[in-house]
Amino acid sequence: MIEEQSFNWTLIRGTCPEFIPNHWDIVLAVFAVVGAVMNCILMFRFKKTMRGSVFLNTLAGCDFGCCILYLYNYFFTSAAVYYRNNLMAFLRIMTHCEMKMVKDFYDIILPLLVFHIIFEKFLWTCSTRTRLKWTFFTLANYKFLLTVMTTVYAGMATFISNWNFLVSSASLQ
């Protein structure tokens, strides 16, 4: 099926100028690679040194995912157009639905994680009595449970918001 698939690269270059590679694609791809590497280092450091930094570790993981998502959505596509590679273009088209879902998942979970971090930092400015009332945000085991619940919520919200898109793309195949 891949060998039979052929793309009109002249038409693609004419109708999708955002996929024509330029020097900014390389600059932004370098930033994304550096961001992915730095987030891997952060995740390793958070996991090793701070037991209660579940929110920060998850946020670094989501940021790593955003860097990889950028590389796939823009740099990989620009490389496919530049090299006029049918296999790369076919992979990009076949995974379009999944990449949209991953992007929507990150768009849902990132603000929630930032809220958890801000609320946790706010609680450390309050009295001890107030912190003891909000142990869900201050104790490591509860923070892990809250992070899992947030991830499950984001996954369910992503699935529900993409249900029509999934059904329509399945009926086209």
C-alpha positions as semicolon CSV with decimal commas, in nm:
position;residue;x (nm);y (nm);z (nm)
1;M;0,000;0,000;0,000
2;I;0,287;0,237;0,074
3;E;0,447;0,173;-0,263
4;E;0,119;0,255;-0,439
5;Q;0,072;0,580;-0,246
6;S;0,215;0,872;-0,439
7;F;0,191;1,238;-0,349
8;N;0,180;1,542;-0,573
9;W;0,470;1,728;-0,412
10;T;0,430;2,035;-0,634
11;L;0,069;2,074;-0,521
12;I;0,167;2,019;-0,156
13;R;0,439;2,283;-0,174
14;G;0,197;2,524;-0,341
15;T;-0,094;2,477;-0,101
16;C;0,094;2,420;0,228
17;P;0,371;2,682;0,248
18;E;0,409;2,622;0,623
19;F;0,566;2,284;0,545
20;I;0,834;2,428;0,317
21;P;1,147;2,408;0,531
22;N;1,347;2,718;0,615
23;H;1,620;2,808;0,863
24;W;1,368;2,865;1,144
25;D;1,260;2,501;1,128
26;I;1,613;2,397;1,215
27;V;1,647;2,658;1,491
28;L;1,317;2,558;1,652
29;A;1,399;2,189;1,612
30;V;1,728;2,245;1,796
31;F;1,535;2,419;2,077
32;A;1,291;2,125;2,089
33;V;1,573;1,869;2,105
34;V;1,751;2,067;2,379
35;G;1,419;2,099;2,564
36;A;1,357;1,724;2,539
37;V;1,706;1,644;2,671
38;M;1,679;1,897;2,954
39;N;1,338;1,763;3,053
40;C;1,478;1,409;3,065
41;I;1,749;1,535;3,300
42;L;1,487;1,714;3,511
43;M;1,267;1,405;3,534
44;F;1,565;1,195;3,641
45;R;1,668;1,453;3,900
46;F;1,316;1,497;4,039
47;K;1,267;1,122;4,065
48;K;1,605;1,074;4,234
49;T;1,618;1,363;4,481
50;M;1,269;1,478;4,568
51;R;1,014;1,216;4,661
52;G;0,729;1,467;4,688
53;S;0,786;1,641;4,355
54;V;0,527;1,438;4,166
55;F;0,370;1,748;4,012
56;L;0,703;1,881;3,885
57;N;0,806;1,540;3,752
58;T;0,477;1,504;3,564
59;L;0,502;1,860;3,433
60;A;0,854;1,788;3,304
61;G;0,719;1,473;3,139
62;C;0,442;1,670;2,970
63;D;0,692;1,933;2,856
64;F;0,908;1,653;2,712
65;G;0,602;1,529;2,527
66;C;0,534;1,877;2,389
67;C;0,891;1,898;2,256
68;I;0,859;1,558;2,087
69;L;0,515;1,653;1,954
70;Y;0,661;1,971;1,800
71;L;0,939;1,773;1,635
72;Y;0,691;1,527;1,489
73;N;0,426;1,776;1,377
74;Y;0,652;2,037;1,219
75;F;1,011;1,924;1,171
76;F;0,921;1,571;1,058
77;T;0,661;1,710;0,816
78;S;0,903;1,969;0,678
79;A;1,162;1,696;0,630
80;A;0,905;1,483;0,445
81;V;0,826;1,773;0,210
82;Y;1,193;1,866;0,165
83;Y;1,301;1,510;0,080
84;R;0,971;1,433;-0,097
85;N;0,960;1,106;0,089
86;N;0,637;0,914;0,037
87;L;0,690;0,690;0,341
88;M;0,735;0,985;0,579
89;A;0,429;1,159;0,433
90;F;0,226;0,838;0,458
91;L;0,324;0,796;0,825
92;R;0,230;1,157;0,895
93;I;-0,113;1,111;0,738
94;M;-0,181;0,776;0,907
95;T;-0,098;0,910;1,255
96;H;-0,281;1,241;1,219
97;C;-0,573;1,129;1,439
98;E;-0,344;1,002;1,716
99;M;-0,130;1,317;1,713
100;K;-0,441;1,533;1,745
101;M;-0,545;1,330;2,049
102;V;-0,200;1,360;2,207
103;K;-0,203;1,736;2,150
104;D;-0,550;1,765;2,303
105;F;-0,438;1,556;2,602
106;Y;-0,146;1,790;2,666
107;D;-0,372;2,094;2,622
108;I;-0,599;1,958;2,896
109;I;-0,344;1,826;3,146
110;L;-0,087;2,108;3,140
111;P;-0,311;2,383;3,286
112;L;-0,434;2,143;3,553
113;L;-0,080;2,049;3,657
114;V;0,024;2,413;3,666
115;F;-0,279;2,482;3,887
116;H;-0,177;2,199;4,122
117;I;0,177;2,337;4,147
118;I;0,059;2,693;4,210
119;F;-0,191;2,579;4,471
120;E;0,073;2,364;4,644
121;K;0,315;2,659;4,656
122;F;0,035;2,882;4,788
123;L;-0,036;2,634;5,068
124;W;0,326;2,658;5,183
125;T;0,265;3,028;5,253
126;C;-0,031;2,942;5,478
127;S;-0,034;2,823;5,836
128;T;0,036;2,465;5,936
129;R;-0,327;2,414;6,027
130;T;-0,435;2,516;5,677
131;R;-0,178;2,285;5,517
132;L;-0,304;1,995;5,728
133;K;-0,656;2,053;5,593
134;W;-0,529;2,036;5,234
135;T;-0,311;1,725;5,265
136;F;-0,415;1,617;4,916
137;F;-0,182;1,887;4,780
138;T;0,097;1,864;5,039
139;L;0,168;1,494;5,113
140;A;0,361;1,288;4,859
141;N;0,127;0,987;4,843
142;Y;-0,180;1,205;4,801
143;K;-0,008;1,420;4,540
144;F;0,069;1,104;4,343
145;L;-0,297;1,000;4,367
146;L;-0,407;1,349;4,257
147;T;-0,170;1,333;3,961
148;V;-0,309;0,993;3,859
149;M;-0,665;1,125;3,889
150;T;-0,573;1,430;3,681
151;T;-0,417;1,209;3,414
152;V;-0,723;0,983;3,403
153;Y;-0,950;1,288;3,380
154;A;-0,742;1,433;3,096
155;G;-0,748;1,098;2,915
156;M;-1,125;1,067;2,947
157;A;-1,180;1,429;2,841
158;T;-0,954;1,376;2,539
159;F;-1,141;1,063;2,438
160;I;-1,482;1,228;2,478
161;S;-1,382;1,545;2,293
162;N;-1,235;1,342;2,005
163;W;-1,513;1,084;1,982
164;N;-1,676;1,236;1,671
165;F;-1,336;1,276;1,508
166;L;-1,252;0,910;1,580
167;V;-1,585;0,782;1,449
168;S;-1,566;0,989;1,130
169;S;-1,205;0,889;1,058
170;A;-1,287;0,521;1,119
171;S;-1,578;0,536;0,876
172;L;-1,352;0,683;0,605
173;Q;-1,114;0,389;0,622
